[in-house]
């Protein structure tokens, strides 16, 4: 992503193991652990991440066995107005 012009790439994950693997790659300017989903997602989502990103991408986030009806609403809290969100299941 850096070679495509993205200067600051923040990695967010709910898994300590994935954050460890991300740290080893040395491509992120910042890594943070977050908890996604749940009925109280608006209050649980970190204020420091709200309206922060122009572009967000997620891979392998959704499992068929554990749908989270609020997941996308929570993820959209992190985007700036007119931001882009791309995901794969």
C-alpha positions in Angstrom: 0.0 0.0 0.0 2.9 2.3 0.7 4.1 2.0 -2.9 0.6 3.0 -4.0 0.9 6.3 -2.2 -0.5 5.5 1.2 1.9 7.2 3.6 0.2 6.2 6.9 -1.2 2.7 7.2 -2.9 1.8 10.5 -3.7 -1.8 11.3 -6.6 -2.7 13.5 -7.4 -6.2 14.7 -9.1 -8.0 17.6 -6.5 -10.7 17.6 -3.2 -10.4 19.5 -1.8 -13.1 17.2 -2.7 -11.1 14.0 -1.3 -7.9 15.5 1.9 -9.8 16.2 2.1 -11.0 12.6 1.3 -7.5 11.3 4.1 -6.1 13.5 6.6 -8.5 11.9 5.7 -7.2 8.4 6.9 -3.7 9.3 4.4 -2.1 6.8 2.1 -0.4 9.3 2.7 3.0 10.9 0.4 2.2 13.8 -1.2 -1.0 15.1 -4.2 -1.1 17.6 -6.3 -3.8 19.1 -10.1 -3.2 18.9 -13.2 -5.1 19.8 -15.9 -5.2 17.1 -19.6 -6.0 17.3 -21.9 -6.2 20.2 -25.1 -4.2 21.0 -23.2 -1.3 22.6 -20.9 -0.8 19.6 -21.3 2.9 19.4 -20.1 3.5 23.0 -17.4 0.7 22.8 -15.8 2.0 19.6 -12.7 4.1 20.5 -13.1 7.8 20.2 -9.6 8.1 18.8 -10.6 6.0 15.8 -13.9 7.8 14.9 -13.9 9.8 11.7 -10.2 9.1 11.3 -9.7 7.2 8.0 -10.2 8.2 4.4 -10.0 4.5 3.3 -10.5 1.3 5.1 -10.1 -2.3 3.9 -10.9 -5.6 5.7 -10.1 -9.1 4.7 -11.6 -12.3 6.2 -13.6 -10.3 8.8 -16.9 -12.0 8.5 -17.6 -15.6 9.3 -20.9 -17.3 8.2 -21.2 -18.9 11.6 -21.1 -15.7 13.6 -22.9 -12.8 11.9 -22.7 -9.4 13.6 -25.6 -7.2 12.6 -23.9 -4.1 13.9 -20.4 -4.8 12.5 -20.6 -2.6 9.4 -22.2 0.3 11.4 -19.3 0.1 13.8 -16.7 0.0 11.0 -18.3 3.0 9.3 -17.7 5.1 12.4 -14.0 5.1 11.6 -14.4 6.6 8.2 -14.3 10.3 7.4 -17.1 11.8 5.4 -17.0 10.4 1.8 -14.5 7.7 2.9 -14.2 4.4 1.2 -14.7 0.9 2.8 -13.8 -2.3 0.9 -14.0 -5.7 2.5 -13.9 -9.4 1.7 -15.7 -12.1 3.7 
